[in-house]
Amino acid sequence: MNARSARATLVGIGAVLLWALLALFTAASGDVPPLQLTAMSFLVAFLIALTLWIVKRRNPLRRLRQPPAAWLLGVAGLFGYHAMYFLALRTAPVVDASLIAYLWPLLIVLFSALLPGERLRWFHLAGAVLGFAGAILIISRGGLAFAGLSGGYFAAMACALIWSGYSVLNRRFPDVPTDAVGGFCGVTAILAFGLHLGLEQTVWPGTAWQWLAVLGLGLGPVGGAFFLWDHGTKHGDIRVLGASAYLAPLISTVILIAAREAEPTWRIGLACLLITGGAALAAREMLRRRRPA
């Protein structure tokens, strides 16, 4: 792995670190319905991109003038994943749906073998499998039901396929600038708000802290993180990013423990070993010190 690819991979892992804040910020946002919260967060992300375009004197219309295929992939990835995720949580047991949806890092590693110039090695796959095993320990604290197939399970599987497909196919658009993600976020905000009007009752944040939590979501896990992920998936090691994505539920749980919202258990300790070990194993080429010429 060259230095440019390593830097891009680290940028992509930055998105994983931001996603770890999702549970904390979501809990702090109060009783805002999920689709409304998604719309508000993506709107913040769009406004950030719009501000940067203006400050850097870039024509927003020119930045949004991207190939139709890039628009289709971006909107389908951002909006499609979140729409299917909320549908899964509404129609299937939350733990089961979350675990199925979190197959996407493992699928990224598997799908990466289909990309030109990429080679899937045993340690990439082993690292992703260890990470998924750790995610099982974290997510399935109350046990798994799987009492029978339902639409929610198919929606959760669609989540995994959509996000892994988006992440891998995004590599085919290296010439689309990362700040174009701001446009994808804007369209996603509009579509999420439309679904919210049809399915939910509007509830606005009631305190300044709740508004700050919504702003934090837009700056971080539901907004800003997608700019980092875009750069990482286009220019970094997609296999390492896939395996490292399991750090998000682990760090999220550690943050909740630090905030006294969860209790430390042996499951979390074992999950820590599995996920960090899996991520290190998958990134062995990046971590290995290069020999002098």
C-alpha positions in Angstrom: 0.0 0.0 0.0 1.5 3.4 -1.0 1.4 6.5 1.2 -1.5 8.1 -0.7 -3.7 5.0 -0.3 -2.7 4.7 3.4 -3.7 8.3 4.1 -7.0 7.9 2.3 -7.7 4.7 4.3 -7.1 6.6 7.5 -9.5 9.3 6.3 -12.1 6.6 5.7 -11.5 5.2 9.2 -12.2 8.7 10.5 -15.8 8.2 9.2 -16.0 5.0 11.3 -14.9 6.9 14.4 -17.6 9.5 13.8 -20.3 6.7 13.3 -19.4 5.6 16.8 -21.0 8.8 18.1 -24.3 8.0 16.5 -26.0 6.3 19.5 -24.8 9.1 21.9 -26.0 12.0 19.8 -29.3 10.2 18.8 -30.1 9.7 22.5 -29.3 13.3 23.3 -31.6 14.6 20.5 -34.7 13.8 22.5 -37.9 12.4 21.0 -37.3 13.6 17.4 -38.7 10.8 15.1 -36.0 8.9 13.1 -36.9 10.0 9.6 -37.2 13.6 10.7 -33.9 13.4 12.5 -32.3 12.0 9.3 -33.7 14.8 7.2 -32.5 17.5 9.7 -29.0 15.9 9.9 -28.6 15.6 6.2 -29.8 19.2 5.8 -27.0 20.3 8.1 -24.5 18.3 6.0 -25.8 20.0 2.8 -25.6 23.5 4.4 -22.0 22.8 5.4 -21.0 21.8 1.9 -22.9 24.9 0.5 -21.0 27.1 2.9 -17.7 25.7 1.9 -18.5 26.1 -1.8 -19.3 29.8 -1.2 -16.2 30.4 1.0 -13.9 28.8 -1.5 -15.7 30.6 -4.4 -16.8 27.5 -6.1 -19.9 27.5 -8.2 -22.4 25.3 -6.4 -24.2 24.4 -9.6 -20.9 23.4 -11.2 -20.1 21.2 -8.2 -23.5 19.5 -8.5 -23.1 18.9 -12.2 -21.9 15.3 -11.9 -22.6 12.2 -14.1 -26.2 10.8 -13.7 -24.7 7.5 -12.6 -22.8 9.2 -9.7 -26.0 10.9 -8.6 -28.0 7.7 -8.8 -25.3 5.8 -6.7 -24.9 8.6 -4.2 -28.6 9.1 -3.5 -29.5 5.4 -3.6 -26.6 4.7 -1.1 -27.4 7.5 1.4 -31.2 7.5 1.2 -31.8 3.9 0.3 -29.7 2.6 3.3 -31.5 4.8 5.8 -35.0 4.1 4.4 -34.4 0.4 4.6 -32.8 0.6 8.0 -35.8 2.4 9.6 -38.2 0.0 7.8 -36.2 -3.0 9.3 -36.3 -1.5 12.8 -40.1 -1.0 12.5 -40.9 -4.5 11.2 -38.4 -6.8 12.8 -36.8 -7.3 16.3 -34.3 -4.5 16.7 -31.4 -6.7 17.7 -31.9 -9.1 14.8 -32.3 -6.3 12.3 -29.2 -4.4 13.5 -27.1 -7.6 13.3 -28.3 -8.4 9.7 -27.7 -4.8 8.6 -24.2 -4.9 10.0 -23.2 -7.5 7.5 -22.2 -4.6 5.2 -18.6 -4.4 6.3 -18.1 -8.1 5.7 -19.8 -7.8 2.3 -17.5 -4.9 1.4 -14.5 -7.1 1.9 -16.1 -9.9 -0.2 -17.3 -7.5 -3.0 -13.9 -5.9 -3.2 -12.6 -9.0 -5.0 -14.8 -7.9 -7.9 -12.9 -4.6 -8.4 -10.2 -4.3 -11.0 -6.8 -4.4 -9.6 -7.9 -5.6 -6.1 -6.9 -8.9 -4.6 -8.7 -10.4 -1.6 -6.2 -12.1 0.7 -7.0 -14.5 3.5 -6.2 -12.0 6.2 -8.7 -9.5 4.8 -11.5 -12.1 5.0 -10.4 -13.4 8.4 -10.2 -9.9 9.9 -13.8 -9.1 8.6 -15.1 -12.4 10.1 -13.5 -11.7 13.5 -15.0 -8.2 13.4 -18.5 -9.6 12.7 -18.1 -12.1 15.5 -17.3 -9.2 17.8 -20.3 -7.3 16.5 -22.5 -10.3 17.3 -21.3 -10.2 21.0 -22.1 -6.5 21.2 -25.4 -6.3 19.4 -27.0 -9.6 20.6 -26.7 -8.8 24.3 -30.3 -9.8 24.9 -30.2 -12.8 22.6 -31.5 -13.3 19.0 -35.0 -14.2 18.1 -35.2 -15.0 14.4 -38.7 -16.4 15.0 -39.4 -16.5 11.3 -38.8 -14.5 8.1 -40.5 -11.2 7.8 -40.3 -8.1 5.6 -38.1 -6.5 8.3 -35.4 -9.2 7.8 -35.3 -8.6 4.0 -35.2 -4.8 4.6 -32.2 -5.3 7.0 -30.5 -7.4 4.3 -31.2 -4.7 1.8 -29.4 -2.3 4.1 -26.3 -4.4 4.1 -26.4 -4.9 0.3 -27.1 -1.2 -0.4 -24.3 0.2 1.7 -21.7 -2.4 0.8 -22.6 -2.0 -2.9 -22.5 1.8 -2.7 -19.1 1.7 -0.9 -17.5 -0.7 -3.5 -19.1 0.9 -6.6 -18.1 4.4 -5.4 -14.5 3.4 -6.3 -15.6 3.6 -10.0 -16.1 7.4 -9.7 -12.7 8.7 -8.6 -13.1 11.9 -10.6 -16.3 12.9 -8.8 -15.1 15.4 -6.1 -15.9 14.5 -2.5 -17.7 17.7 -1.9 -20.4 16.6 -4.4 -21.6 14.4 -1.5 -23.1 17.6 -0.2 -25.6 17.5 -3.1 -26.4 13.8 -2.4 -27.0 14.8 1.3 -29.4 17.6 0.2 -31.5 15.2 -2.0 -31.5 12.7 0.8 -32.8 15.3 3.3 -35.7 16.1 0.9 -36.6 12.5 0.4 -36.3 11.7 4.1 -38.5 14.7 5.0 -41.1 13.5 2.5 -41.2 10.1 4.1 -41.4 11.7 7.5 -44.5 13.7 6.6 -46.3 10.5 5.5 -45.2 8.2 8.3 -44.4 10.2 11.4 -45.6 13.1 13.6 -43.3 16.1 13.6 -41.5 16.6 17.0 -39.0 19.4 17.3 -36.1 19.4 19.8 -37.2 20.9 23.0 -33.9 22.2 24.5 -30.7 23.9 23.3 -28.8 20.6 24.1 -31.1 18.7 21.8 -30.6 21.1 19.0 -26.8 20.8 19.5 -27.2 17.1 19.3 -28.9 17.4 16.0 -26.2 19.7 14.8 -23.6 17.2 16.0 -25.3 14.5 14.0 -25.1 16.6 10.9 -21.5 17.5 11.5 -20.5 13.9 12.4 -22.1 10.5 12.1 -25.1 11.5 9.9 -23.5 14.0 7.6 -19.8 14.8 7.8 -18.8 11.2 8.1 -20.0 10.5 4.5 -17.5 13.0 3.1 -14.7 11.1 4.8 -16.1 7.7 3.7 -16.4 8.9 0.1 -12.7 9.9 0.0 -11.6 6.6 1.7 -13.6 4.3 -0.5 -12.4 6.1 -3.7 -8.7 6.3 -2.9 -8.0 4.0 0.1 -7.9 0.3 0.8 -11.5 -0.8 0.6 -10.8 -4.2 2.3 -9.2 -2.5 5.3 -12.0 -0.1 5.6 -14.6 -2.9 5.5 -12.9 -4.8 8.3 -12.3 -1.7 10.3 -15.9 -0.6 10.2 -16.7 -3.0 13.0 -14.8 -0.6 15.3 -17.9 1.7 15.2 -20.3 -0.5 17.4 -17.4 -1.2 19.7 -16.3 2.4 20.2 -20.0 3.4 20.5 -20.5 0.9 23.3 -17.3 2.2 25.1 -18.6 5.7 24.8 -22.0 4.7 26.3 -20.2 3.0 29.2 -18.1 6.1 29.8 -21.3 8.1 29.8 -22.8 5.6 32.2 -25.5 4.6 29.7 -24.3 1.0 29.6 -22.5 -1.5 31.9 -19.1 -3.2 31.1 -19.4 -6.9 30.6 -17.2 -9.8 29.6 -18.9 -9.8 26.2 -17.7 -6.3 25.5 -14.1 -7.3 26.6 -14.1 -10.3 24.3 -15.7 -8.2 21.5 -12.9 -5.7 21.9 -10.3 -8.3 21.4 -12.1 -9.8 18.3 -12.8 -6.5 16.6 -9.5 -4.8 17.2 -7.6 -8.0 16.4 -9.6 -8.4 13.2 -9.0 -4.8 12.1 -5.3 -5.1 12.8 -5.2 -8.4 10.9 -7.0 -6.9 7.9 -4.6 -3.9 7.9 -1.4 -5.9 8.2 -0.1 -4.7 4.9 -0.8 -1.1 5.9 0.8 -1.5 9.4 3.8 -3.4 8.2 6.9 -1.3 8.1 8.1 -1.0 4.5 11.6 -2.3 3.9 14.2 0.1 2.6 15.0 -0.2 -1.0 
